[in-house]
Amino acid sequence: MTKLKGLLLTEGMHGMISQVEGLAKALDLDFIHEKIELNNFWKMIPPKLTPAQNFTFKNKINQNFNIVISCGRKSVIPSIYLKKIYKNKIMNIHIQDPKVSLENFDLVVIPEHDGLNGKNVLKSKGAIHYLRNDELEKNIDYLKPKINKEKIVTLVTGGPNKYYDFNEKEINRIFSKINDNFIIKGYQLIFIPSIRTPQKIIDYAKKYFDNNQIIIDKVDKKAYLSSLKLTDYIVVTCDSTSMISEAAMTGKPIYVAQMEPVRNNYRFKKFFELFKSLKIIKDLENSLEKWSYDKLNETDKISDYIKEQFKKYDFS
């Protein structure tokens, strides 16, 4: 049977790509990415006030797809426009709250902690993502030559956003807890930056930690996958629910390195409460515990439901 074709629409950020690509892979689609670029004026206008017309975005999209999977504010209007043009010949799925009427989409995939409801809403515990255990297994040897201790801790760092500014005091406090909880107890650190991690934090990690620690100094997917497979503990900075959700597919203890928010972080708090209730995460404090939980596999759960809906569409 010929694979269905997928069109993935995002703003190009890792968290968004991880979600749309993860769903596309779980649906077994033959997919391509399209990084959406809005025309200048429409960059400033919220989606609910933007007409669903192709003059609002720069991308030239031809119909060679069956499923549109979008994520992020910029991708909302192109998805609605394509659905309006091709109607039942395509299925359009949006991930995250689109901030417009949910009726513009066939399905909307929303994290449970967002509290959004609707007849076409599929709820996930945390963010769906692209990680699969076979990918981790395939990359396990990537960092092995650098490992010289039996116990490993991985620190996955995000970067500044509207809620957390990653100031020097907060970073110093996180690094100090990594040192006191892990390194002085015989653990080797693997430091993994993301695309949002400022260079000054990477440089500071190199200075702060001794030469026995592994400091990855650029975005390196293989290092990320290898570290998740090799590590005993995972520490993730609190700014990224996507990276915490990705880590939860390992079943390994996850500490969240909390920082003082610079604005109301209500949605983050709801996410942390949910994951604590599932016994997936604990806050990084001044002690070390061991615990286990059921590996999170929300992407497959969501995709199984979507596959059942395919028969309603004219994918000819």
C-alpha positions as CSV (number, residue, x, y, z in Angstrom):
1,M,0.0,0.0,0.0
2,T,1.3,3.5,-0.9
3,K,2.1,5.6,2.1
4,L,0.0,8.7,2.7
5,K,1.9,12.0,2.2
6,G,2.3,14.4,5.0
7,L,3.0,18.2,5.0
8,L,4.5,19.4,8.3
9,L,4.1,23.2,9.0
10,T,6.2,24.8,11.8
11,E,8.2,27.9,12.7
12,G,11.3,25.7,12.7
13,M,11.9,25.4,16.5
14,H,13.0,22.0,17.9
15,G,10.0,21.6,20.2
16,M,7.6,22.1,17.3
17,I,9.5,19.9,14.8
18,S,9.7,17.2,17.4
19,Q,6.0,17.1,17.8
20,V,4.9,17.2,14.1
21,E,7.7,14.8,13.1
22,G,6.8,12.5,15.9
23,L,3.2,12.3,14.9
24,A,4.1,11.9,11.2
25,K,6.4,9.0,11.9
26,A,3.8,7.3,14.2
27,L,1.2,7.7,11.3
28,D,3.8,6.2,8.9
29,L,3.6,9.2,6.6
30,D,6.0,10.0,3.7
31,F,6.4,13.6,4.9
32,I,8.2,16.9,4.1
33,H,8.7,19.9,6.3
34,E,7.8,23.5,5.4
35,K,9.1,26.3,7.6
36,I,6.4,28.9,7.5
37,E,7.3,32.5,6.9
38,L,4.6,35.2,7.2
39,N,4.6,38.3,5.2
40,N,5.8,41.3,7.2
41,F,2.5,42.9,8.1
42,W,0.9,39.6,9.2
43,K,3.7,38.8,11.5
44,M,2.2,41.3,14.0
45,I,-1.4,40.2,13.7
46,P,-2.8,37.3,15.8
47,P,-4.2,34.3,13.9
48,K,-7.8,35.1,15.0
49,L,-7.6,38.4,13.1
50,T,-5.7,37.1,10.1
51,P,-7.6,36.1,6.9
52,A,-7.2,32.6,5.7
53,Q,-5.6,33.6,2.4
54,N,-2.3,32.8,0.8
55,F,-1.2,36.4,0.6
56,T,-0.5,36.3,4.4
57,F,2.4,33.9,4.0
58,K,5.4,33.6,1.7
59,N,5.4,29.8,1.2
60,K,4.3,28.4,-2.2
61,I,2.6,25.1,-1.3
62,N,1.4,22.7,-4.0
63,Q,-1.0,19.9,-3.3
64,N,1.1,16.7,-3.0
65,F,-0.1,15.7,0.5
66,N,-2.9,14.0,2.3
67,I,-2.3,15.0,5.9
68,V,-1.3,18.5,7.1
69,I,0.2,18.6,10.6
70,S,0.9,22.1,11.9
71,C,2.3,23.4,15.2
72,G,2.9,27.0,16.3
73,R,1.2,30.3,15.7
74,K,2.6,31.0,12.3
75,S,1.4,27.7,10.9
76,V,-2.3,28.2,11.9
77,I,-3.4,30.3,8.9
78,P,-1.6,28.2,6.2
79,S,-3.3,25.0,7.6
80,I,-6.7,26.7,7.6
81,Y,-6.2,28.0,4.1
82,L,-5.2,24.6,2.7
83,K,-8.2,22.9,4.4
84,K,-10.5,25.6,2.8
85,I,-9.1,24.9,-0.6
86,Y,-8.9,21.1,-0.6
87,K,-11.7,20.3,1.9
88,N,-12.2,16.5,2.5
89,K,-9.3,15.6,0.2
90,I,-7.0,16.4,3.1
91,M,-7.0,16.1,6.9
92,N,-5.6,19.0,8.8
93,I,-4.3,18.4,12.4
94,H,-3.0,21.2,14.6
95,I,-0.8,20.6,17.7
96,Q,-1.1,23.0,20.6
97,D,-3.8,25.7,21.2
98,P,-4.3,27.5,17.8
99,K,-5.9,30.5,19.5
100,V,-8.7,30.4,16.8
101,S,-11.9,28.3,16.5
102,L,-11.1,24.7,16.8
103,E,-13.6,24.0,14.0
104,N,-11.0,25.2,11.5
105,F,-9.2,21.8,12.0
106,D,-10.2,18.2,11.7
107,L,-8.3,17.4,14.9
108,V,-6.4,19.4,17.5
109,V,-3.8,17.7,19.7
110,I,-3.5,19.5,23.0
111,P,-1.5,18.8,26.2
112,E,-3.8,17.8,29.0
113,H,-2.5,20.5,31.3
114,D,-3.7,23.2,28.8
115,G,-7.3,22.5,29.9
116,L,-8.7,23.0,26.4
117,N,-11.8,21.0,25.4
118,G,-13.7,20.3,22.2
119,K,-15.3,17.5,20.2
120,N,-12.2,17.3,17.9
121,V,-9.6,17.7,20.7
122,L,-7.2,14.8,21.4
123,K,-5.5,15.2,24.8
124,S,-1.9,14.1,25.5
125,K,0.0,13.9,28.8
126,G,2.7,16.3,28.0
127,A,4.0,17.0,24.5
128,I,4.0,14.4,21.8
129,H,7.5,14.0,20.1
130,Y,9.7,12.1,17.7
131,L,11.8,10.0,20.0
132,R,11.7,6.2,19.7
133,N,13.6,3.7,21.7
134,D,15.2,2.2,18.6
135,E,16.7,5.6,17.8
136,L,18.2,5.8,21.2
137,E,19.5,2.3,20.9
138,K,21.0,3.0,17.5
139,N,23.0,6.0,18.9
140,I,24.1,4.6,22.2
141,D,27.7,4.2,21.1
142,Y,28.1,7.8,20.0
143,L,29.2,9.1,23.4
144,K,30.6,5.8,24.9
145,P,34.3,6.6,24.1
146,K,34.0,9.7,26.4
147,I,32.5,7.8,29.3
148,N,34.9,7.0,32.1
149,K,32.6,6.4,35.1
150,E,29.9,3.9,35.8
151,K,27.3,6.4,36.9
152,I,26.0,9.1,34.5
153,V,23.8,12.2,34.8
154,T,22.6,14.1,31.8
155,L,21.7,17.8,32.0
156,V,19.5,19.0,29.1
157,T,19.3,22.8,29.0
158,G,16.8,25.0,27.2
159,G,17.1,28.7,27.0
160,P,15.4,32.0,27.7
161,N,11.7,32.5,26.9
162,K,8.8,34.6,28.0
163,Y,8.7,32.9,31.4
164,Y,12.4,32.2,32.3
165,D,15.3,34.5,31.7
166,F,18.2,32.1,32.6
167,N,20.0,34.7,34.5
168,E,23.5,34.0,35.9
169,K,22.3,33.5,39.5
170,E,19.8,30.8,38.4
171,I,22.4,29.0,36.2
172,N,24.9,29.1,39.0
173,R,22.4,27.5,41.4
174,I,21.5,24.7,38.9
175,F,25.2,23.9,38.2
176,S,25.9,23.9,42.0
177,K,23.1,21.4,42.6
178,I,24.4,19.2,39.7
179,N,27.8,19.3,41.4
180,D,26.6,18.6,44.9
181,N,24.0,16.0,44.1
182,F,25.9,14.1,41.4
183,I,29.5,14.9,40.5
184,I,30.9,14.8,44.1
185,K,29.0,11.4,44.5
186,G,30.9,9.9,41.5
187,Y,28.6,10.7,38.6
188,Q,29.9,11.9,35.2
189,L,28.0,14.7,33.7
190,I,26.8,14.9,30.1
191,F,25.8,18.5,29.3
192,I,23.4,18.8,26.4
193,P,22.5,22.2,25.0
194,S,19.4,22.9,22.8
195,I,19.0,25.3,19.9
196,R,17.8,27.9,22.5
197,T,20.8,27.6,24.8
198,P,22.9,30.8,24.8
199,Q,26.6,30.4,24.0
200,K,27.5,32.1,27.3
201,I,25.9,29.3,29.2
202,I,27.8,26.6,27.3
203,D,31.0,28.6,27.9
204,Y,30.2,28.9,31.5
205,A,29.6,25.1,31.8
206,K,33.0,24.5,30.4
207,K,34.6,26.7,33.0
208,Y,32.4,25.6,35.9
209,F,32.8,21.8,35.5
210,D,36.1,19.9,35.5
211,N,37.6,18.3,32.5
212,N,36.2,14.8,33.4
213,Q,32.7,16.0,32.5
214,I,31.4,15.8,28.9
215,I,30.3,19.3,27.7
216,I,28.6,19.1,24.3
217,D,29.1,22.6,22.9
218,K,26.7,22.6,20.0
219,V,23.3,21.2,19.0
220,D,24.1,17.5,18.4
221,K,21.1,15.2,18.0
222,K,23.3,12.0,18.2
223,A,24.8,13.2,21.5
224,Y,21.3,13.9,22.9
225,L,20.0,10.5,21.9
226,S,23.1,8.7,23.2
227,S,23.0,10.5,26.5
228,L,19.4,9.6,27.1
229,K,20.3,5.9,26.6
230,L,23.5,5.9,28.6
231,T,22.4,8.0,31.6
232,D,21.1,7.0,35.0
233,Y,19.4,10.3,35.8
234,I,18.1,13.1,33.6
235,V,18.0,16.7,34.6
236,V,16.0,19.1,32.4
237,T,15.6,22.9,32.8
238,C,12.0,23.9,33.6
239,D,11.5,26.1,30.5
240,S,10.8,23.2,28.1
241,T,7.8,20.9,28.6
242,S,8.8,19.3,25.2
243,M,12.2,18.2,26.4
244,I,10.7,16.9,29.7
245,S,8.1,14.9,27.7
246,E,10.8,13.5,25.5
247,A,12.8,12.4,28.5
248,A,9.7,10.7,30.0
249,M,9.8,8.1,27.2
250,T,13.0,6.6,28.8
251,G,11.4,5.6,32.1
252,K,14.4,7.0,33.9
253,P,14.2,9.4,36.9
254,I,13.8,13.0,35.8
255,Y,14.7,16.0,37.9
256,V,13.4,19.4,36.8
257,A,15.8,22.3,37.4
258,Q,13.3,24.9,38.5
259,M,14.0,28.7,38.0
260,E,12.2,31.8,39.3
261,P,9.7,32.8,36.6
262,V,9.7,36.3,35.3
263,R,6.0,36.2,34.6
264,N,3.0,34.0,35.6
265,N,3.9,30.4,34.6
266,Y,0.5,28.9,35.3
267,R,0.6,26.4,32.3
268,F,4.0,25.2,33.4
269,K,2.8,24.7,36.9
270,K,-0.1,22.6,35.7
271,F,2.3,20.5,33.6
272,F,4.6,19.9,36.6
273,E,1.7,19.0,38.8
274,L,0.5,16.4,36.2
275,F,3.9,14.8,35.7
276,K,4.5,14.7,39.5
277,S,1.2,13.0,40.0
278,L,2.4,10.4,37.4
279,K,5.6,10.0,39.4
280,I,7.7,11.0,36.4
281,I,9.5,14.1,37.7
282,K,10.8,15.7,40.9
283,D,12.2,19.1,41.5
284,L,16.0,19.3,41.6
285,E,16.8,20.1,45.3
286,N,19.6,19.0,47.6
287,S,19.1,15.3,47.7
288,L,19.2,12.3,45.4
289,E,16.5,9.7,45.1
290,K,15.8,6.7,42.9
291,W,12.3,6.0,41.4
292,S,10.6,4.5,38.4
293,Y,7.4,5.0,36.4
294,D,5.7,3.7,33.3
295,K,7.3,5.0,30.2
296,L,5.2,7.7,28.5
297,N,4.2,6.8,24.9
298,E,1.5,9.4,24.1
299,T,2.5,9.8,20.4
300,D,1.5,6.2,19.6
301,K,-1.8,6.5,21.6
302,I,-2.8,9.6,19.6
303,S,-1.7,8.2,16.3
304,D,-3.7,5.0,16.7
305,Y,-6.9,7.1,17.1
306,I,-6.0,9.3,14.1
307,K,-5.4,6.2,11.8
308,E,-9.0,5.1,12.5
309,Q,-10.3,8.5,11.2
310,F,-8.5,8.1,7.8
311,K,-11.4,6.2,6.2
312,K,-13.6,9.4,6.5
313,Y,-11.4,11.2,3.9
314,D,-11.1,11.1,0.1
315,F,-7.3,10.6,-0.1
316,S,-7.4,9.9,-3.9
